[in-house]
Amino acid sequence: MNEESQVQHCGRVALIGKPNVGKSTLLNHLVGQKVSITSRKPQTTRQRLLGIKTLGSAQIIYVDTPGYQQSYKKALNRHMNKTISSTLMDVDLVLFMIDRLRFFEEDEHLLENITKAKCPVFLVINKIDELADREQLLPFIDMAKSKYAFAEIVPVSALKEQNTEALEGTIVRYLPENDWTFPEDQLTDRNSRYLAAEFVREKITRQMGDELPYEVAVEIEEFKLVDEIYHISALILVERDGQKKMLIGDAGGRLKLIGTEARKDMENLFGCKVMLKLWVKVKSGWSDDERALRSLGFEN
């Protein structure tokens, strides 16, 4: 093996965009494993998460971020926007994702912030599988070029995995020469407890739809491996008694379904049997309480 082939490349690549644009879906497909939860409900992602992909001599550290919110009221939302701002200052490449062929108001505002990033920016046009006429792509790309000097403009479908390999190959070309940050087989920086809590929250979000507002959080109270079986107890926090009743459902049926679906994802990721117990507790005002947010892992 010659010296040139041993040169390693490694860089942090931020996925930035408005809520529900497909950042987490794209991350999971690029990494090749479910490490970030997804749903049709905006702002499912709340905290920064790293997804790690090692290809040959290159290691890509994807940084998944919450969806950008132009207006917000609660401390939780302020934390989410701060996460985006701090991420932009600490990456080697930005993937600015938009939903098909339109710049929404949030996109325009976010693009103003992205211009402060001192690194190349890709425009990633997602959900091209939903376009009725793909001939509209070229004029839209020409228009996008007039908005900002994007290093690359790449149309993809994260859900259908269309053109994602080409996107990944292009990303590799922009990575700086650096030693790898993580072991070759590591997929994320988050530990198993965090991922278990997120899987439960994902199933709640998908099951409840618009019935339950965003005031729901999950804490792992027990996480232990005994005889190759994970025993996990998760506490689900809501803000009102009515939310608790909806979440539990008739005779506990809805909570049981949430637990069953979350357990399947955990077993797939952890590679062993999981015994999962769920509890629901009312904690009024937690989403606007800085102290409560810190206890749940949200940092300034």
C-alpha positions in Angstrom: 0.0 0.0 0.0 1.5 3.3 -1.0 1.7 6.3 1.3 -1.0 8.3 -0.6 -3.6 5.6 -0.2 -3.1 5.8 3.6 -4.1 9.4 3.9 -7.3 9.7 5.9 -10.0 12.3 5.4 -12.5 13.2 8.1 -15.0 16.1 8.5 -18.2 17.2 10.1 -21.2 17.7 7.8 -24.2 19.6 9.1 -27.8 18.8 8.0 -29.7 22.1 8.2 -33.2 22.9 7.2 -36.7 23.8 8.3 -38.9 21.3 10.2 -40.0 18.1 8.3 -37.7 18.6 5.3 -36.2 15.1 5.7 -32.9 15.6 7.5 -33.2 12.6 9.8 -34.5 10.3 7.0 -31.5 11.3 4.9 -29.1 10.7 7.8 -30.4 7.2 8.5 -30.0 6.2 4.8 -26.5 7.6 4.5 -25.3 6.0 7.7 -27.1 2.7 6.8 -28.7 2.3 10.2 -31.6 4.0 12.1 -29.8 6.4 14.5 -32.2 9.3 14.3 -35.9 9.1 14.9 -38.4 10.3 12.2 -42.0 11.1 11.8 -44.3 13.3 9.7 -44.7 15.6 12.7 -42.4 18.7 12.5 -39.7 19.2 15.1 -39.3 15.5 15.9 -35.6 16.0 16.2 -34.8 18.1 19.3 -31.1 17.7 19.9 -27.9 17.5 17.9 -26.9 13.9 17.0 -24.0 12.6 15.1 -24.2 9.8 12.5 -20.9 8.4 11.4 -20.1 6.8 8.1 -16.7 5.4 7.2 -16.0 4.8 3.5 -12.5 3.6 2.6 -10.1 6.2 3.8 -12.8 8.8 4.5 -14.9 9.2 7.6 -18.0 11.5 7.4 -19.5 12.8 10.6 -23.0 13.9 9.9 -24.5 16.3 12.3 -28.3 16.0 12.5 -30.0 19.2 13.8 -33.5 20.2 14.9 -35.7 22.0 12.3 -35.2 25.7 12.2 -38.1 27.8 13.7 -38.5 31.4 12.7 -40.9 32.1 15.6 -41.1 30.3 19.0 -42.3 30.8 22.5 -40.8 28.2 24.9 -37.4 27.4 26.3 -37.3 24.1 24.5 -37.7 25.8 21.1 -35.0 28.3 22.0 -32.6 25.5 22.8 -33.4 23.9 19.4 -32.5 27.0 17.5 -29.3 27.6 19.5 -28.3 24.1 18.5 -28.4 25.0 14.9 -26.4 28.2 15.3 -23.7 26.5 17.3 -23.5 23.7 14.8 -22.9 26.1 11.9 -19.8 27.4 13.6 -18.2 24.0 14.0 -18.5 22.0 10.7 -16.5 21.5 7.5 -19.5 21.4 5.2 -23.2 22.3 5.3 -26.1 20.4 3.6 -28.9 23.0 3.4 -32.0 20.9 2.7 -35.2 22.2 1.1 -38.5 20.6 0.3 -38.8 20.2 -3.5 -38.8 23.3 -5.6 -39.7 26.1 -3.3 -37.9 28.4 -0.8 -40.2 29.0 2.1 -39.9 32.0 4.4 -38.1 29.9 6.9 -35.7 28.7 4.2 -34.9 32.3 3.3 -34.3 33.3 6.9 -32.2 30.2 7.5 -30.1 30.9 4.4 -29.1 34.3 5.9 -27.7 32.5 8.9 -26.0 29.8 6.8 -24.0 32.5 5.0 -22.2 33.1 8.2 -20.7 29.6 8.1 -17.1 29.6 7.0 -17.3 26.4 4.9 -18.8 25.1 1.6 -22.6 24.8 1.5 -24.5 22.3 -0.6 -28.1 22.9 -1.6 -29.9 19.5 -1.2 -33.3 19.5 -3.0 -35.2 16.7 -1.2 -38.3 14.8 -2.2 -37.7 14.8 -5.9 -39.7 11.6 -6.1 -42.8 13.7 -5.5 -42.2 16.0 -8.4 -44.9 15.7 -11.2 -42.5 17.2 -13.7 -38.7 16.9 -13.2 -38.0 19.2 -16.1 -38.8 22.0 -13.5 -35.5 21.1 -11.7 -33.1 22.9 -14.1 -34.8 26.3 -14.0 -35.2 26.1 -10.3 -31.5 25.2 -9.9 -30.6 28.3 -12.0 -32.8 30.4 -9.8 -31.1 28.9 -6.6 -27.7 29.8 -7.9 -28.7 33.5 -7.9 -29.5 33.3 -4.2 -26.2 32.0 -3.0 -22.9 30.6 -4.3 -23.6 27.0 -3.4 -20.6 24.7 -3.7 -22.9 22.0 -5.1 -26.7 21.6 -5.8 -27.8 18.0 -5.5 -31.4 16.8 -6.0 -32.3 13.7 -4.0 -35.1 11.6 -2.5 -34.0 10.6 1.0 -37.0 8.4 1.5 -36.6 6.5 -1.9 -32.7 6.7 -1.7 -32.5 8.4 -5.1 -29.2 10.0 -5.8 -28.0 9.6 -2.2 -24.9 7.7 -3.3 -23.9 10.5 -5.6 -24.4 13.0 -2.8 -22.2 10.9 -0.5 -19.5 10.6 -3.2 -19.5 14.4 -3.6 -19.3 15.0 0.1 -16.2 12.8 0.3 -14.4 15.1 -2.2 -14.9 18.1 0.1 -13.6 16.4 3.3 -10.3 17.8 4.7 -7.3 15.6 5.4 -7.7 14.6 9.0 -7.3 11.5 11.2 -10.6 9.7 11.9 -12.4 10.9 15.0 -14.3 7.6 15.7 -13.6 3.9 15.4 -14.5 2.5 11.9 -17.5 0.6 13.1 -19.1 3.3 15.3 -22.4 4.7 13.9 -23.3 7.5 16.4 -22.0 9.5 19.3 -25.1 8.8 21.4 -25.3 6.0 23.9 -27.9 3.2 24.0 -29.9 4.9 26.8 -30.4 8.0 24.7 -31.4 6.0 21.6 -33.9 3.9 23.6 -35.6 7.0 24.9 -35.7 8.4 21.4 -37.3 5.3 20.0 -40.1 5.5 22.6 -40.6 9.2 21.7 -40.8 8.4 18.0 -43.6 5.9 18.5 -45.5 8.3 20.7 -45.2 11.0 18.0 -46.3 8.7 15.3 -49.2 7.1 17.3 -50.6 10.4 18.6 -50.4 12.5 15.5 -52.0 15.9 16.3 -53.7 14.6 19.4 -50.7 15.3 21.6 -48.8 18.5 21.4 -45.0 18.7 21.6 -45.0 18.7 25.4 -43.8 15.1 25.8 -40.4 13.8 26.9 -38.9 10.4 27.7 -36.5 9.5 30.5 -34.8 6.1 30.9 -35.0 5.1 34.6 -33.6 1.6 34.3 -31.2 0.2 31.6 -29.4 -3.0 32.4 -28.3 -6.2 30.6 -29.1 -9.4 32.3 -28.4 -12.8 30.7 -28.3 -11.2 27.2 -31.6 -9.4 27.8 -31.9 -5.6 28.1 -34.3 -4.6 30.9 -35.4 -1.0 30.2 -37.9 1.2 32.1 -38.9 4.5 30.5 -40.8 7.3 32.1 -42.9 9.4 29.7 -43.5 13.0 30.8 -46.6 15.0 29.7 -47.9 18.4 30.9 -51.6 17.7 31.6 -53.8 14.9 33.0 -55.8 14.8 29.7 -52.6 14.1 27.8 -51.8 11.2 30.1 -55.2 9.6 29.6 -54.9 9.9 25.8 -51.4 8.4 25.8 -52.4 5.4 27.9 -55.6 4.8 25.9 -58.5 2.5 26.6 -57.4 -0.3 29.0 -53.8 0.8 28.3 -54.0 -0.3 24.7 -52.3 2.7 23.1 -49.4 2.6 25.5 -49.0 -1.1 24.9 -48.8 -0.5 21.2 -46.2 2.2 21.6 -44.1 -0.1 23.8 -44.3 -3.0 21.3 -43.2 -0.9 18.4 -40.4 0.8 20.3 -39.1 -2.6 21.6 -38.8 -3.9 18.0 -36.6 -1.0 17.0 -34.4 -1.5 20.2 -34.0 -5.2 19.5 -33.0 -4.5 15.9 -30.4 -1.9 17.0 -29.0 -3.7 20.1 -29.1 -7.2 18.6 -30.7 -8.9 21.6 -34.1 -9.3 23.4 -35.5 -6.3 25.2 -38.0 -6.2 28.1 -39.5 -2.7 28.0 -41.7 -1.1 30.7 -43.4 2.3 30.1 -44.8 4.7 32.7 -46.6 8.0 32.2 -46.2 11.0 34.6 -47.6 14.5 34.5 -44.9 17.2 34.9 -46.6 20.5 34.3 -44.5 23.1 32.3 -41.4 21.0 31.8 -40.9 22.3 28.2 -40.6 25.9 29.3 -38.5 25.1 32.5 -34.7 25.5 32.0 -33.9 23.3 35.0 -36.2 20.6 33.7 -34.6 20.8 30.3 -31.1 20.5 31.7 -32.2 17.3 33.6 -33.4 15.9 30.2 -30.1 16.6 28.5 -30.7 20.0 26.9 -27.6 22.1 27.3 -27.0 25.8 26.7 
